[in-house]
Amino acid sequence: MNVFIKKSLTLVIVFLSTFLFNGCSDSLPGDPFPVVQIGADNNGYESLAVAEILVQNCATSGCHGTNNPAHGLKMVRYEDLMKGSNSRHLNENGGGHDHGISKVLHGDNYGGAAVIPFSSEKSLLFRLISGIVEDSTKIMPQGAPKLSESQIQIIKTWIDNGAKNNKGEIPFSGLLNNIYVCNQGSDNIRVINLSTMTTIRVIDVDFNKSLIDAPHNLAIYEDKLFVTLIGSGKFLKIDRKTNNIISSVDGLVYPGMIELSSDGKTAYVSKSSTAPGNYDEIYIIDTELMQLKNRINLPVSGIPHGIALSNDDKVLVVANMRKDRISFIDTETLEPIGNDLLLSALGDGSEEPMHTYITPNGQELLVSCMASGSVKVINMISKTVVQTIPLGHHPMQIAISNDGAKAYCVDMHLNEINVLTRTSAGWGVTSQKITNPAFSMLYGVAITSDNKYLAVSSSNQNNAYKPVYNLPGALRPSNLTIIDLNTLEVKKVLDIDNYSTGVTAF
């Protein structure tokens, strides 16, 4: 063999090696091509079969190996895969895998779980290897042959059985420091752990395949989660340790918001803001027996949506969106306390009070008014409006800090979060508006119990937010942003499911 042929063969070998090890992206200068080994422990994976598929096909240099992994997702070892990705594009046109300018522009805050135990169809890893993605160029392994059907089935079975490690352990079991998000258009609840900042479970609440069950709002009491389903008229109790549904109260008409008594034994449930017709009732539910035990009949019918329970459990505040009324109800007698407070002279819906929140000291009520674009501050003693704070186009939910010094109000159409502060002179809006390119029709908001993070859902009803990966032919998913309350910076952007609404956090 002459020198020319030897050099040519060497070049071909180098080219093929470079293609196989760098099919996911352009290689970086000096990026090595390590030989990926599978140890006796299956690199932490449950079986050798799972390890061989993922490590040999995905954990290569330039893709998801140890060095410069695409989107910050490593797959050489099980424990790294379960951490998820952390530097994905915030732009669907930016390409699937790179290590360049998008990471500089968007930092390390956009990503999420690659594998969600027990839920292959919601796991991005499974969607990408099986081709369930809108953009066919993003099918994985990128730049390499598609996995065989048998290999794909092995991964699917592994995920649906809990995505166990080599010790047979199911990851993220029993964790309670979580954020919970209703995906009203997808009939599920995402469980997002604060330590990992990834989705760790998906709770399926799709009871009726012929309609949208529409999970809307949530409330936490210790290790229990309570959820309303607008479409199927249910109130659910869920075990937060197992994420299993314990029981339900059925036959409710368009249940909406939830307020729990301080002992967690009683739930007050209002109407959905989208309920057709006029209504004058609030449900009272025994959460231990999971039975409807009574109803509150309001003075005037309309859409009683926003509710808030006083700190001593003695007064339930109800906002009637359609009639611009605030009712104060004695929870012992179930009768109104005095006359309703009218927010507009004619009660014609020019204010549309939508959500209500009582401050930690119990002295004030904050009411977001959708139509007027303002927040009303109401004195709980005198039951009068003491302030009107103009905000924007469509203020929605509000989260108040534990010390009552700050409140965060999301604006659906302006895609910003207003920061309100409490001083001796009253409430005022600061110049510290929180914005982010991921915000798209903001809806729900909650503060974690340690007061460190703000969790905000983008319903994305107008499909303005464009994720990197989308289901073929489906509406764009919503997203959840987790914000550091010390710096007001977004720590994580997570794609979730369709039309996210209520959020609660532990």
C-alpha positions as CSV (number, residue, x, y, z in Angstrom):
1,M,0.0,0.0,0.0
2,N,1.5,3.3,-1.1
3,V,1.9,6.4,1.1
4,F,-1.0,8.2,-0.7
5,I,-3.5,5.4,0.0
6,K,-2.4,5.1,3.6
7,K,-3.0,8.9,4.1
8,S,-6.3,8.7,2.4
9,L,-7.5,5.8,4.6
10,T,-6.3,7.7,7.7
11,L,-8.4,10.7,6.7
12,V,-11.5,8.6,6.1
13,I,-11.1,7.0,9.5
14,V,-10.6,10.4,11.2
15,F,-13.7,11.8,9.3
16,L,-15.9,8.8,10.3
17,S,-14.8,9.0,13.9
18,T,-15.5,12.7,14.0
19,F,-19.0,12.3,12.5
20,L,-19.9,9.5,14.9
21,F,-18.7,11.2,18.0
22,N,-19.9,14.7,17.1
23,G,-23.1,14.2,15.2
24,C,-24.9,16.4,17.7
25,S,-22.9,19.6,17.2
26,D,-19.8,21.2,15.8
27,S,-16.9,20.0,17.8
28,L,-15.0,22.4,20.0
29,P,-11.2,23.0,19.5
30,G,-9.4,20.4,21.6
31,D,-12.6,18.5,22.4
32,P,-11.4,14.9,23.0
33,F,-13.1,11.8,21.7
34,P,-13.3,9.6,24.9
35,V,-14.1,5.9,24.7
36,V,-17.3,5.6,26.6
37,Q,-17.1,2.6,29.0
38,I,-19.9,0.8,30.8
39,G,-18.9,-0.5,34.2
40,A,-20.0,-3.4,36.2
41,D,-22.6,-1.2,37.9
42,N,-24.2,-0.4,34.5
43,N,-23.0,3.2,35.0
44,G,-25.8,3.5,37.5
45,Y,-28.6,2.4,35.1
46,E,-31.1,-0.3,36.1
47,S,-29.9,-2.7,33.4
48,L,-27.1,-3.3,31.0
49,A,-29.5,-3.1,28.1
50,V,-30.6,0.5,29.1
51,A,-27.0,1.5,29.7
52,E,-25.9,0.3,26.3
53,I,-28.6,2.1,24.5
54,L,-28.1,5.4,26.2
55,V,-24.4,5.5,26.8
56,Q,-23.3,4.1,23.4
57,N,-25.7,6.1,21.3
58,C,-26.0,9.4,23.3
59,A,-23.1,9.8,25.7
60,T,-20.6,10.7,23.0
61,S,-18.3,13.7,22.7
62,G,-20.2,16.7,21.3
63,C,-23.5,15.2,22.3
64,H,-24.1,14.1,25.9
65,G,-20.7,12.9,27.0
66,T,-18.7,14.3,29.9
67,N,-17.1,17.1,28.1
68,N,-19.2,20.1,26.9
69,P,-22.5,18.1,26.8
70,A,-25.2,19.6,24.6
71,H,-27.7,21.6,26.7
72,G,-25.7,20.7,29.8
73,L,-27.2,17.2,29.7
74,K,-24.8,14.4,30.5
75,M,-25.8,10.7,30.0
76,V,-22.6,8.7,30.7
77,R,-24.0,8.0,34.2
78,Y,-27.6,7.5,35.4
79,E,-27.3,10.2,38.1
80,D,-26.2,12.8,35.6
81,L,-29.1,12.0,33.2
82,M,-31.6,12.4,36.1
83,K,-30.3,16.0,36.8
84,G,-31.8,17.0,33.4
85,S,-30.6,19.8,31.1
86,N,-29.7,23.4,32.1
87,S,-28.6,25.4,29.1
88,R,-31.1,24.9,26.3
89,H,-31.9,27.5,23.7
90,L,-34.8,29.9,24.5
91,N,-35.5,30.0,20.7
92,E,-36.9,27.2,18.7
93,N,-35.1,28.4,15.6
94,G,-31.7,28.2,17.3
95,G,-31.1,24.6,16.5
96,G,-31.1,21.6,18.7
97,H,-27.5,21.2,20.0
98,D,-24.8,23.8,20.2
99,H,-22.4,25.3,22.7
100,G,-22.2,28.8,21.2
101,I,-23.8,32.2,21.5
102,S,-27.3,31.1,22.7
103,K,-25.8,29.8,25.9
104,V,-24.1,33.2,26.4
105,L,-27.4,35.0,25.7
106,H,-29.7,32.8,27.8
107,G,-27.3,31.5,30.5
108,D,-28.0,28.2,32.2
109,N,-31.6,28.7,33.2
110,Y,-33.6,27.0,30.4
111,G,-33.9,23.2,30.5
112,G,-35.5,20.6,32.6
113,A,-36.0,16.9,33.1
114,A,-35.0,14.5,30.3
115,V,-36.7,11.6,32.1
116,I,-39.9,11.8,34.2
117,P,-40.4,8.5,36.2
118,F,-43.6,6.6,35.2
119,S,-44.3,8.9,32.3
120,S,-42.5,8.1,29.0
121,E,-44.9,10.1,26.9
122,K,-44.0,13.3,28.9
123,S,-40.3,12.4,29.0
124,L,-38.3,14.5,26.5
125,L,-35.7,11.7,26.1
126,F,-38.4,9.2,24.9
127,R,-40.1,11.8,22.7
128,L,-36.8,12.6,20.9
129,I,-35.6,9.0,20.3
130,S,-39.1,7.9,19.1
131,G,-39.6,10.9,16.8
132,I,-42.5,12.5,18.7
133,V,-41.4,16.0,18.0
134,E,-42.6,18.7,15.6
135,D,-39.2,19.3,14.0
136,S,-37.9,16.1,12.5
137,T,-34.3,17.4,12.5
138,K,-34.3,17.2,16.3
139,I,-34.9,13.4,16.4
140,M,-32.1,11.8,18.5
141,P,-29.5,10.5,18.3
142,Q,-28.8,13.5,16.1
143,G,-26.6,12.8,13.0
144,A,-26.8,9.1,13.6
145,P,-29.2,6.2,12.7
146,K,-32.5,6.2,14.6
147,L,-32.7,3.6,17.4
148,S,-34.4,0.4,16.6
149,E,-38.0,-0.2,17.7
150,S,-36.8,-2.8,20.2
151,Q,-34.3,-0.3,21.7
152,I,-37.0,2.4,21.9
153,Q,-39.4,-0.1,23.6
154,I,-36.7,-0.9,26.2
155,I,-36.3,2.8,27.1
156,K,-40.1,3.2,27.2
157,T,-40.6,0.3,29.6
158,W,-37.8,1.4,31.8
159,I,-39.3,4.9,32.2
160,D,-42.9,3.7,32.7
161,N,-41.7,1.3,35.4
162,G,-40.1,4.2,37.3
163,A,-36.7,4.9,35.6
164,K,-35.0,3.0,38.4
165,N,-31.3,2.9,39.1
166,N,-29.1,-0.2,39.4
167,K,-30.2,-0.6,43.0
168,G,-33.9,-0.8,42.0
169,E,-34.6,2.6,43.5
170,I,-37.1,5.0,42.0
171,P,-35.7,8.5,41.8
172,F,-37.2,11.5,43.7
173,S,-39.6,9.4,45.7
174,G,-41.3,11.0,48.7
175,L,-40.0,14.5,48.1
176,L,-42.3,17.2,49.5
177,N,-40.4,20.5,48.8
178,N,-42.2,20.8,45.4
179,I,-44.0,23.2,43.2
180,Y,-47.3,22.0,41.7
181,V,-48.8,23.4,38.5
182,C,-52.2,22.7,36.9
183,N,-52.1,22.1,33.2
184,Q,-55.7,22.8,32.4
185,G,-55.5,21.9,28.7
186,S,-53.6,18.7,29.2
187,D,-55.4,17.3,32.2
188,N,-52.4,16.8,34.4
189,I,-50.4,18.3,37.3
190,R,-46.7,18.8,37.1
191,V,-44.7,18.1,40.2
192,I,-41.5,20.2,40.1
193,N,-38.9,19.7,42.8
194,L,-37.2,22.8,44.2
195,S,-33.9,21.1,44.8
196,T,-33.5,19.7,41.3
197,M,-35.6,22.4,39.6
198,T,-37.0,19.7,37.2
199,T,-40.3,17.9,36.8
200,I,-40.1,14.7,38.9
201,R,-43.7,13.4,38.4
202,V,-46.8,14.0,36.3
203,I,-50.1,13.4,38.0
204,D,-52.7,12.3,35.6
205,V,-56.2,13.7,36.3
206,D,-57.7,12.8,32.9
207,F,-60.9,11.0,34.2
208,N,-63.0,11.5,31.1
209,K,-61.4,11.0,27.7
210,S,-64.3,12.7,25.9
211,L,-63.8,16.1,27.6
212,I,-61.3,18.3,29.2
213,D,-61.3,17.7,32.9
214,A,-59.4,21.1,33.3
215,P,-57.5,21.1,36.6
216,H,-57.6,24.7,37.7
217,N,-56.4,25.5,41.2
218,L,-54.5,23.8,44.0
219,A,-53.9,24.1,47.7
220,I,-51.5,22.3,50.1
221,Y,-52.0,21.1,53.6
222,E,-49.0,19.2,55.0
223,D,-48.7,16.0,52.9
224,K,-51.9,16.5,51.0
225,L,-52.7,18.3,47.8
226,F,-56.2,19.5,46.8
227,V,-57.2,20.2,43.3
228,T,-60.3,21.5,41.5
229,L,-61.3,20.1,38.0
230,I,-63.6,22.5,36.2
231,G,-64.7,20.3,33.4
232,S,-65.5,17.1,35.3
233,G,-66.8,18.9,38.4
234,K,-64.4,17.3,40.9
235,F,-62.5,18.2,44.0
236,L,-59.5,15.9,44.5
237,K,-57.3,14.9,47.4
238,I,-53.8,13.7,46.5
239,D,-51.1,12.1,48.6
240,R,-48.0,14.3,48.1
241,K,-45.7,11.5,49.1
242,T,-46.9,9.0,46.5
243,N,-48.6,11.5,44.1
244,N,-51.6,9.2,44.0
245,I,-55.2,10.4,44.1
246,I,-56.8,9.4,47.4
247,S,-60.4,10.4,46.9
248,S,-62.7,12.9,45.2
249,V,-65.9,14.9,45.8
250,D,-67.9,14.7,42.6
251,G,-70.9,16.6,41.1
252,L,-69.6,20.1,41.6
253,V,-70.6,22.8,39.1
254,Y,-67.5,24.5,37.6
255,P,-65.4,24.5,40.7
256,G,-62.7,27.1,40.8
257,M,-60.5,28.5,43.6
258,I,-59.7,26.8,46.9
259,E,-59.3,28.2,50.4
260,L,-58.3,25.8,53.2
261,S,-59.0,26.3,56.9
262,S,-55.9,26.6,59.2
263,D,-56.4,23.0,60.3
264,G,-56.9,21.7,56.8
265,K,-60.2,20.1,57.6
266,T,-62.4,22.4,55.6
267,A,-62.1,23.6,52.0
268,Y,-64.1,26.5,50.5
269,V,-64.5,26.2,46.7
270,S,-65.6,29.0,44.4
271,K,-66.7,29.0,40.8
272,S,-64.4,29.1,37.8
273,S,-64.1,32.5,36.2
274,T,-65.1,31.0,32.9
275,A,-68.3,29.4,34.2
276,P,-71.3,30.2,32.0
277,G,-74.5,31.7,33.6
278,N,-74.9,33.2,37.1
279,Y,-74.2,31.6,40.4
280,D,-74.6,32.5,44.1
281,E,-73.0,29.6,46.0
282,I,-69.7,28.6,47.5
283,Y,-69.1,25.0,48.3
284,I,-67.9,23.9,51.8
285,I,-66.1,20.5,51.8
286,D,-65.0,18.3,54.6
287,T,-61.5,17.3,53.5
288,E,-61.2,14.4,56.0
289,L,-64.4,12.6,54.9
290,M,-64.2,14.2,51.4
291,Q,-67.9,15.1,51.4
292,L,-69.8,18.2,50.5
293,K,-71.1,19.3,53.8
294,N,-72.7,22.7,53.1
295,R,-73.1,25.7,50.8
296,I,-72.8,29.4,51.3
297,N,-75.5,31.3,49.5
298,L,-74.4,34.8,48.4
299,P,-76.6,37.9,48.4
300,V,-76.3,38.5,44.7
301,S,-75.6,36.0,41.9
302,G,-72.9,36.4,39.3
303,I,-69.4,34.8,39.1
304,P,-68.1,34.3,42.7
305,H,-64.5,33.5,41.8
306,G,-61.8,35.0,44.0
307,I,-62.0,33.9,47.7
308,A,-59.8,34.5,50.8
309,L,-60.1,33.1,54.3
310,S,-59.2,35.3,57.3
311,N,-56.3,34.2,59.5
312,D,-58.7,33.2,62.3
313,D,-61.0,31.3,59.8
314,K,-64.0,33.4,60.8
315,V,-64.5,35.4,57.6
316,L,-64.6,34.2,54.0
317,V,-64.2,37.0,51.5
318,V,-65.8,36.4,48.1
319,A,-65.3,38.5,45.0
320,N,-68.1,38.6,42.5
321,M,-66.5,39.3,39.1
322,R,-69.6,40.0,37.2
323,K,-71.2,42.4,39.7
324,D,-68.1,44.1,41.1
325,R,-69.0,43.1,44.6
326,I,-67.0,41.9,47.6
327,S,-68.9,39.9,50.2
328,F,-67.8,39.1,53.7
329,I,-69.3,35.9,55.0
330,D,-69.4,34.7,58.6
331,T,-68.1,31.1,58.4
332,E,-70.1,30.1,61.6
333,T,-73.5,31.4,60.5
334,L,-72.8,31.3,56.8
335,E,-74.5,34.7,56.6
336,P,-73.1,38.0,55.1
337,I,-71.4,40.4,57.5
338,G,-73.1,43.7,56.7
339,N,-73.6,44.9,53.1
340,D,-71.5,43.9,50.1
341,L,-68.7,46.3,49.2
342,L,-69.4,47.7,45.7
343,L,-66.2,48.5,43.7
344,S,-68.1,50.3,41.0
345,A,-71.1,52.6,41.3
346,L,-73.3,50.5,39.0
347,G,-71.9,47.0,39.7
348,D,-71.6,46.6,36.0
349,G,-68.3,44.6,35.7
350,S,-66.2,47.6,34.9
351,E,-63.7,46.5,37.7
352,E,-64.1,42.6,37.5
353,P,-62.5,41.7,40.8
354,M,-60.9,38.4,40.0
355,H,-58.5,37.3,42.8
356,T,-58.4,38.1,46.5
357,Y,-55.6,37.8,49.1
358,I,-55.4,38.7,52.8
359,T,-52.1,40.0,54.1
360,P,-50.3,38.0,56.8
361,N,-51.3,40.4,59.5
362,G,-54.9,40.0,58.5
363,Q,-55.6,43.7,58.2
364,E,-55.7,44.2,54.4
365,L,-57.2,42.5,51.4
366,L,-55.6,42.8,48.0
367,V,-57.9,42.4,45.0
368,S,-56.7,42.2,41.4
369,C,-59.3,43.7,39.1
370,M,-59.1,42.4,35.6
371,A,-61.1,45.0,33.7
372,S,-59.8,48.1,35.4
373,G,-56.2,46.9,35.4
374,S,-55.7,47.8,39.1
375,V,-55.3,46.3,42.5
376,K,-57.7,47.4,45.2
377,V,-56.5,47.6,48.8
378,I,-59.3,47.0,51.2
379,N,-59.2,47.5,55.0
380,M,-60.6,44.3,56.6
381,I,-61.9,46.1,59.6
382,S,-63.7,49.0,58.0
383,K,-64.4,47.0,54.8
384,T,-63.6,50.0,52.6
385,V,-61.2,50.6,49.7
386,V,-58.2,52.5,51.0
387,Q,-56.1,52.4,47.9
388,T,-56.4,51.8,44.1
389,I,-53.1,50.9,42.5
390,P,-53.1,51.1,38.7
391,L,-50.9,48.3,37.2
392,G,-51.6,47.3,33.6
393,H,-53.8,45.6,31.2
394,H,-54.9,42.3,33.0
395,P,-53.5,41.8,36.5
396,M,-54.1,38.2,37.6
397,Q,-52.9,36.3,40.6
398,I,-50.9,37.8,43.5
399,A,-48.3,36.2,45.9
400,I,-47.6,38.0,49.2
401,S,-44.3,37.5,51.0
402,N,-44.3,35.8,54.4
403,D,-43.6,39.0,56.3
404,G,-46.3,41.0,54.3
405,A,-43.7,43.5,53.1
406,K,-44.0,42.7,49.4
407,A,-46.5,41.4,46.9
408,Y,-46.0,40.1,43.4
409,C,-48.8,40.6,40.9
410,V,-48.6,39.0,37.4
411,D,-50.0,40.8,34.4
412,M,-51.3,38.4,31.8
413,H,-51.2,40.6,28.7
414,L,-48.1,42.8,29.5
415,N,-46.1,39.7,30.4
416,E,-44.5,41.3,33.5
417,I,-44.6,40.9,37.2
418,N,-45.2,44.0,39.3
419,V,-43.4,44.2,42.6
420,L,-45.5,46.0,45.3
421,T,-44.0,47.0,48.6
422,R,-45.8,47.9,51.9
423,T,-44.6,51.0,53.7
424,S,-46.1,53.1,56.6
425,A,-47.9,55.1,53.9
426,G,-49.5,52.1,52.2
427,W,-48.8,49.9,49.2
428,G,-46.7,51.2,46.2
429,V,-45.4,49.8,43.0
430,T,-41.6,49.6,42.6
431,S,-39.7,50.1,39.4
432,Q,-38.4,46.5,39.8
433,K,-40.7,44.9,37.2
434,I,-39.7,41.3,36.5
435,T,-39.6,40.4,32.8
436,N,-38.3,37.5,30.8
437,P,-38.5,36.3,27.2
438,A,-40.2,33.1,28.3
439,F,-43.2,35.0,29.8
440,S,-46.3,34.5,27.7
441,M,-49.7,35.3,29.1
442,L,-48.8,34.9,32.8
443,Y,-51.4,33.3,35.0
444,G,-50.5,31.7,38.3
445,V,-48.0,32.7,41.0
446,A,-46.8,31.3,44.3
447,I,-44.0,31.9,46.8
448,T,-42.2,28.9,48.3
449,S,-42.6,28.4,52.1
450,D,-39.0,29.5,52.7
451,N,-39.7,32.7,50.9
452,K,-36.7,32.2,48.5
453,Y,-38.4,31.6,45.2
454,L,-41.4,32.8,43.1
455,A,-43.0,30.3,40.8
456,V,-44.9,31.7,37.9
457,S,-46.9,29.9,35.1
458,S,-47.2,31.2,31.6
459,S,-50.4,29.9,30.1
460,N,-49.2,30.7,26.5
461,Q,-52.7,30.7,25.2
462,N,-51.6,32.8,22.2
463,N,-48.7,30.5,21.3
464,A,-46.2,33.4,21.5
465,Y,-43.7,31.3,23.5
466,K,-42.0,28.9,21.2
467,P,-40.1,26.1,22.8
468,V,-37.2,24.2,21.3
469,Y,-39.2,21.0,21.3
470,N,-42.9,20.8,20.5
471,L,-45.3,17.9,19.9
472,P,-46.3,17.6,16.3
473,G,-49.6,19.4,15.5
474,A,-50.1,20.3,19.2
475,L,-50.6,23.7,20.8
476,R,-47.4,25.1,22.2
477,P,-46.7,24.0,25.8
478,S,-46.9,26.4,28.7
479,N,-43.9,27.1,30.9
480,L,-43.0,27.6,34.5
481,T,-40.4,30.1,35.6
482,I,-38.7,29.9,39.0
483,I,-37.4,33.3,40.2
484,D,-34.9,34.1,42.9
485,L,-36.6,36.6,45.2
486,N,-33.3,37.9,46.5
487,T,-32.0,38.9,43.0
488,L,-35.3,38.9,41.1
489,E,-33.5,36.8,38.4
490,V,-35.0,33.8,36.7
491,K,-33.3,30.7,37.9
492,K,-35.1,28.2,35.7
493,V,-37.4,28.0,32.7
494,L,-39.3,24.7,32.4
495,D,-41.5,23.6,29.5
496,I,-44.6,22.0,30.9
497,D,-47.9,21.2,29.2
498,N,-50.8,23.0,27.6
499,Y,-52.6,25.9,29.2
500,S,-51.1,26.1,32.7
501,T,-53.1,27.9,35.3
502,G,-52.9,27.5,39.1
503,V,-49.6,27.2,41.0
504,T,-48.9,26.3,44.6
505,A,-45.6,25.7,46.3
506,F,-44.4,24.1,49.5
